[in-house]
Amino acid sequence: MHLHDFWFILIAVLWIGYFFLEGFDFGVGILTRLLARDTAERRVLINTIGPVWDGNEVWLLTAGGATFAAFPDWYATLFSGFFVPLLIILVCLIVRGVSFEYRHQRDSERWQRNWELAIFWTSLLPAFLWGVAFGNIVRGVAIDQDKNYVGTFWDLLNPYALLGGLTTLALFTFHGAVFTALKTTGDIRHRARVQATVLGLVTAALAAAFLIWTQVHTGNGWSLAALIVAVLALVAALGANQVGREGWAFGFSGVTIAAAVGMLFLSLFPDVMPSTLNDAWSLTVSNSSSSPYTLKVMTIVAVVFTPLVLLYQGWTYWVFRRRIGVQHIPAAAHH
């Protein structure tokens, strides 16, 4: 295996980790409007992700940094061509982080309600736009012989990419509902399980359409295997949720995300950004990668530090593993 192949795999793993962790993070943010009935319940939902949301975003930074260092041409074409949607995502992530920190700085109901609305919208938009972005990466975009994107913003809003956006939005919200059922107690826990069932069925319909379309368009044997795993895992997640096995349901919903994202990368390889203008102008793992020496140094650094990051983040989740409910919220928040 060449080092550029190894780094393609590692970047895929980083994106899988990001969507697994930030997926339920976005989902919980969306559920602050779909599930929570009052301020106390919204605070419960926010508290389930309060200790971990910023750590989850480290995976995005690492994936972006790894792409910049290992595949600079891919990074340059992606971030220049997808400038508008990626800028919207960046602004949403900034506002979202500020919302978590500023929401509790005043007792004013209007102040808190506005920041809660910000959390909702800045969770919903990235959950949708990430699907749009990856849909376009897999489908291919207008790249010329100089590796420049020559399309427009509106070209990115094609039916396949929009379906991808709806799929990630539904999948992340389902993932968040299952996580909420796992991390809460009382009535909100049971309502989260009911809502997870509905969201799971919607996700199944959207994901089936999107993944089958992907398989027909660019798929291969490996991507077909990943598609089957994603379908079986989603069915298992729905079944576990129905019988109240929240831990298993969350695990299987995570496998669904991992398999679905893995399928996209498997159907993409060896391209990293196909050109719809000329196949010869497509960016591949070989023509867009850094020098072998750079990849070698990066590999050494990754081997040393990746286990440490995983251990630290795993410890964080272990420390904050207990369930919470409205009984843990101060009485002043019950209004």
Buried (B, 14 or more C-beta within 10 A) or exposed (E): EEBBBBBBBBBBBBBBBBBBBBBBBBBBBBBBBBBBEEBBBBBBBBBBBBEBBEBBBBBBEBBBEBBBBBBBBBBBBBBEBBEEBBEBBEEBBEBBBBBBEBBBEEEEEEBBEBBBEBBBBBBBBBBBBBBBBBBBBBBBBBBEEEBEBEBEEEBBEBEBBBBBBBBBBBBBBBBBBBBBBBBBBBEBBEBBBEBBBEBBBBBBEBBBEBBEBBBEEBBEEBBBBBBEBBBBBBBBBBBBBEEEBBEBBBBBBBBBBBBBBBBBBBBBBEBBBBBBBEEEBBBBBEBBBBEEEBBEEBBEEBEEEBEEBEEEBEEBEEEBEEBBBBEBBEEEBEE
